[in-house]
Amino acid sequence: MTALFDPLTIRSVTLRNRIGVSPMCQYSYTDGYSNDWQLVHLGARAAGGAGLVIAEATAVEARGRITPYDAGLWDDDHIAPLKRVADFIKSQGAVAGIQIAHAGRKASTDKPWTGGKPIPEGDDRWWQVVGPSALPYSAEHQTPHELTTTELHEIQALFVAAARRALDAGFQWLELHAAHGYLIHEFYSPLSNHRTDEYGGSFENRIRFMLETLKGIQTVWPKELPLTTRISGTDWTDGGWSVKDSVELAKIPKGMGVDLIDCSSGGNVADAKVPVGAGYQVPISEALRNEAAIATATVGLITSAQHADEIIRNGRADVVLLGREFLRDPYWPLHAARTLGVDFKSPPQYLRAF
């Protein structure tokens, strides 16, 4: 029976355990450049024993940022600062991952701790957002520019270029962000995609943008390194994207050679009623793992070592990603190992504490 602290090998990469740092936006950068905050934030979790550390949503173009303060990979000059982060993560025994993203119609907003509201037009930080259809996320969000076919192909090329830069920066694990109401999710959800061309309407048309983007990334991302994607398993709204849809979608990337689906949910409907609770998204991961026969990661209010271990032991996911719990405790894996009675070594500098 597989357990939380058992290693996991995907292609040429081996995670030392099944614990990962979920990509969490820090909104702490200028012009997309990584900095000391990201180095220390992610480096501490690598030193704390995580098997996988995924750098936050990293925009493939400036207008693809959620806020003006997001990390980016739209320029070759972004590579060197990120390489410093990836190199340190690896030096601590963790696998360095990165999530590449485009915020679509949910872009051009302020930092969460200053309100998180859409930036008003006329503010120097404002920019025109884009989406599959001219449908705003909410009444207070701006109406997106509906992408033409030429424009959406240009964005797909930006994802490919960002993947190449991620490789040059030394990342070993790539995650395509297709969740949380951002651009790719906006294409596959019928609630945000009202197009009538080959990228809208039917299930097959709505998932086309995502699948083509993955195919493009595969032209630059090495076959020996894991390629993964995060999806929102459900919109939590009648008439929206469902877990059943996610299972059918997951079968296709599986056949393309995508290695793992990171299962989150929601984010595309401002007033969705989400049944938040401990492990509330685990059933999504379990469904995709069992019904689409693809490796999965799960995330969402998983806080205890016993709960995380149970998820792995019962085959409900292959990796457990922690978000807020890692913000509270960068050394969660070291504490979890003690709780579970596992011999897992801390960095030698910290031996006296653990």
C-alpha positions, 0 to 999 in steps of 0.5 A: 500500500502506497503511503504519504512518504513513499517516493513517486517517479514520473518519467525521469523525476522522482519526488521524495514524498507525495507532498507538494506546495500548491502554486500560491500567488504572492502578488509581490513582484515588479514587471513580472520579475522573481525576487528575494521574496519568492526565493525565500518563500519557496526555498523555505518549503523546499528545506521544510521537506516538500517533495514538490514545490510549484512556483505560483501562476506565472503569466505568459504575457503581461496582460495575462497577470491577475494583478500588476504584481504577478510573476511572469515568463513573457521575456527572456530576462525573466529566466535568470531570476527564476533560475535562482529559485529553481536551483535552490529548490533542487538543492534542498532535495525537492523537485522544482515545478512551475505553473504557467498561466493567463488570467483572461477576463479575471486579469487587471485586478488589485492585490487581495490585501488592498481589496482585490477589486478590478482596477478602474479604467484610467488608473495607470495600472489598468489594461484591457482584459481578454476572453473567449467571449465578451462576458464579464466575470461579474458586474464589477469586472470589465467586459473582456475583448473577445479573442479572434481566432488569430489572437487566441493562436497568438496566446497559445504561442505565448504559452509555448514560449513560456514553457521553453523559458521555464525549461531554461530556468531549470524547472523539472515539472511544468503545470499548465494552469487551466483552472479557477476561471482563468483563460483556459477554464473560460474556454472549456466552461459553457458559462463563459464560452458562448462562441460559435466558431470551432472554439465554442459550442460543443464539448469538443470545441470548448476543450480545443483551446486547452488541448492545442495549447498542450500539444504546442507545449509538448514541442518544447517540453522534454519527454523525460520531464513531467507535463501536468495541468490543473483544472477546475473539476466543477464550476459548482453551478447548474449548467456549468462544467461538471466532474463528469465533464472533467473525467471525459476531458482527462482521458484525452490529455492522458492519451496525449502523454500528459502525466498528471491532472491537478484537481481543483475547482470553482473560480469561474462563477462569482456567486457559486455555492462551494461546499468548502470543508476539509478535503472537499475537492478530493472526490474530484481527484478520486473520480479522475484517477479511477475513471480516467486512469490518470495520476492526480494531485488533490488540494483543498483544506487538507491540514492533518498528516493523517488525512493526507496519508489516508488520501494516498493510502486509499488511492484517492490521489497520487500527490497531496498539495497543500496551500494555506497549511504551508503558509502557516507551517513551512516545515509541515512535512517534517512535523507530519513525518513525526506524527506518522512515525516516519524516518524523514530527515530534516536539513542538518542545520535543523537536526537539533529541532527535529 
